[in-house]
Structure formats: C-alpha cells, structure tokens
C-alpha cells in the first residue's frame, strides 16, 4: 500500500463538487474530453454517453503521512473517483459523503490537477473497526485488533522505514 502510492493523507471530505464524463489522458498528461458517440442507426437520434464517469470531491487534509511535495496540511485538494455520485447506481462502490473522515492512499493523476483511488485506498477512521469503502465495508485485515490510532502509528512507522531505505 505504502510503496505504490504518491501520497497518504488523513482528512475529511468537505464537499461533493461535480460529476462528468471524461476522456482519457493524452501522452502529455492532459485530460481529454469524452469521445462523442454518433447515433447508432436510423431510429437512434440521441448520441450515447461515453467516456470515463468521474466524480470530484473536495478533501481537507488533517495530516500527511506520506507527502509528494504538492499537498499541504490544512489545505484542500480535488479527489477524483470513478463513477457518478449524483446518479443512483452510478458507481461500483459507495461514494464518500461530506463529513466522512478517511485515510486516503492516493495516486496523482497525470495532469496533476487531482488525485485518485478506489475503495481499497479509502479507509474509514471514525468507527471501532477500520473498514474499506466498498459496499460490504470490508474490515481492514492487517488492522485486526488495532485501534485506529495504533493502525495510523503502524502506517507512519512503515513510511518512516521506507523513507530511510530510499536514502
């Protein structure tokens, strides 16, 4: 988890910003508009929606466990998630709600304007049991028996060891 991420932060979802369909990233890292699907036949006059369904949230950083030099504690960033939060059934996993406190394992998107992850990179911190943000709210197996505070201390210790090894 730690070695494959650009950043690991603790904080709170402060707002749902918007949903939209997007294209892919170009070779130079720019987000492209979604492709336009032409009508499929003589009776199909409405183009179909295509592209990547994406939802954007604002996330306020309480603590940075692993930084990338861009994120700042106390500030916000855009979290981009696959799916459409505003549409019922528009996402393969639950979308976060404002006020939810999470540990996020992040990858920086190629355009540098946002960060992304999936349900296995989102861990709820406010319950007695640490859980992933999937539909089943799967308990974090390697945190079994740990309090949220002990789990965060273990993650911070692992990050410090990795940073020492990189020097």
C-alpha positions in Angstrom: 0.0 0.0 0.0 2.7 2.5 1.0 5.3 1.7 -1.6 2.9 2.1 -4.6 1.3 5.4 -3.6 2.1 9.0 -4.4 0.7 10.3 -1.1 -1.1 9.0 2.0 -3.3 11.5 3.9 -5.8 11.7 6.7 -8.6 14.2 6.5 -12.3 14.9 5.8 -14.5 15.0 2.7 -15.7 18.6 2.7 -17.9 18.7 -0.4 -19.1 16.9 -3.5 -18.1 19.1 -6.4 -19.4 17.6 -9.6 -19.8 14.6 -11.9 -18.9 14.4 -15.5 -17.9 12.1 -18.3 -14.3 12.4 -19.3 -11.9 11.1 -21.9 -8.5 9.6 -21.4 -5.3 11.3 -20.5 -3.1 12.2 -23.5 0.5 11.3 -23.7 1.5 14.7 -22.4 -0.8 14.3 -19.3 -3.7 16.4 -20.4 -7.3 15.2 -19.7 -9.2 14.9 -22.9 -12.9 15.5 -23.5 -15.1 12.3 -23.7 -15.4 10.8 -27.2 -18.7 11.7 -29.0 -20.6 8.6 -30.0 -22.7 9.1 -33.1 -26.2 7.8 -33.3 -26.1 4.0 -33.9 -28.9 3.7 -36.5 -31.7 5.5 -38.3 -34.0 5.4 -35.2 -31.3 6.4 -32.7 -31.1 10.1 -32.8 -29.6 10.7 -29.4 -25.8 10.2 -29.0 -24.9 7.8 -26.3 -22.8 8.9 -23.3 -19.3 7.6 -23.5 -16.1 8.3 -21.7 -15.0 7.7 -18.1 -17.6 8.5 -15.5 -15.8 10.7 -12.9 -16.9 12.3 -9.6 -15.0 15.1 -7.9 -14.9 15.8 -4.2 -13.1 18.3 -2.1 -10.9 16.8 0.7 -9.4 18.7 3.5 -6.0 17.4 4.8 -5.6 17.0 8.5 -2.3 15.1 8.4 0.1 14.0 5.7 1.6 10.6 6.4 3.4 10.3 3.0 3.8 13.5 1.0 4.5 14.2 -2.6 5.7 17.8 -2.2 2.4 19.2 -3.5 -0.2 18.5 -0.8 -0.2 20.8 2.3 -1.8 20.0 5.7 -4.8 22.2 6.4 -5.5 22.8 2.7 -7.8 21.0 0.3 -7.4 19.1 -2.9 -9.6 17.5 -5.6 -10.3 13.8 -5.2 -11.4 12.2 -8.5 -13.2 8.9 -8.2 -14.5 6.5 -10.8 -18.3 6.6 -11.1 -21.1 9.2 -10.9 -22.0 10.1 -7.4 -25.2 12.0 -8.3 -26.7 9.1 -10.2 -28.4 6.2 -8.4 -26.3 3.1 -9.3 -23.7 5.3 -10.9 -20.7 3.9 -9.1 -19.3 0.4 -8.4 -18.7 1.3 -4.8 -20.2 3.9 -2.3 -19.2 7.4 -2.8 -18.0 9.4 0.2 -20.3 11.9 1.9 -19.2 15.3 3.2 -18.0 14.9 6.8 -16.6 11.5 6.3 -13.1 11.1 7.9 -10.8 8.9 5.9 -7.2 7.7 5.4 -6.6 8.0 1.6 -3.9 6.2 -0.3 -3.5 8.3 -3.4 -2.2 8.3 -6.9 -1.6 11.7 -8.6 -3.4 11.9 -11.9 -1.3 12.7 -15.0 -2.5 16.3 -15.3 -1.5 17.0 -11.7 -4.9 18.7 -11.1 -6.4 15.9 -8.9 -5.7 12.6 -7.1 -7.5 9.3 -7.4 -8.0 6.0 -5.7 -10.6 3.2 -5.4 -12.4 1.7 -2.4 -9.2 -0.2 -1.3 -7.4 3.2 -1.0 -10.1 4.6 1.3 -10.2 3.6 5.0 -12.9 4.9 7.3 -11.3 6.1 10.6 -14.2 7.0 12.9 -15.5 3.6 13.7 -14.4 1.0 16.2 -13.3 -1.2 13.3 -11.3 0.1 10.4 -13.1 -0.6 7.1 -12.6 -0.1 3.4 -15.2 2.0 1.4 -16.6 -0.9 -0.6 -20.3 -2.0 -0.5 -19.5 -4.6 2.2 -17.5 -2.2 4.3 -14.8 -4.9 4.5 -12.7 -4.8 7.6 -9.0 -4.0 7.0 -7.5 -7.4 7.7 -4.0 -6.2 8.6 -5.5 -3.8 11.2 -7.4 -6.5 13.0 -7.3 -5.8 16.8 -5.7 -2.4 16.3 -7.3 0.8 17.3 -7.4 3.5 14.6 -4.6 5.3 16.5 -2.4 2.2 16.6 -3.1 1.5 12.9 -2.1 5.0 12.0 1.0 4.8 14.1 1.9 1.5 12.3 1.4 3.1 8.9 3.6 6.1 9.9 6.3 3.8 11.2 6.3 1.9 7.9 6.5 5.1 5.9 9.5 6.3 8.0 11.3 3.0 7.3 10.6 3.2 3.6 11.9 6.8 3.5 15.1 5.7 5.4 15.6 2.9 2.9 15.2 5.3 -0.1 18.1 7.5 1.2 
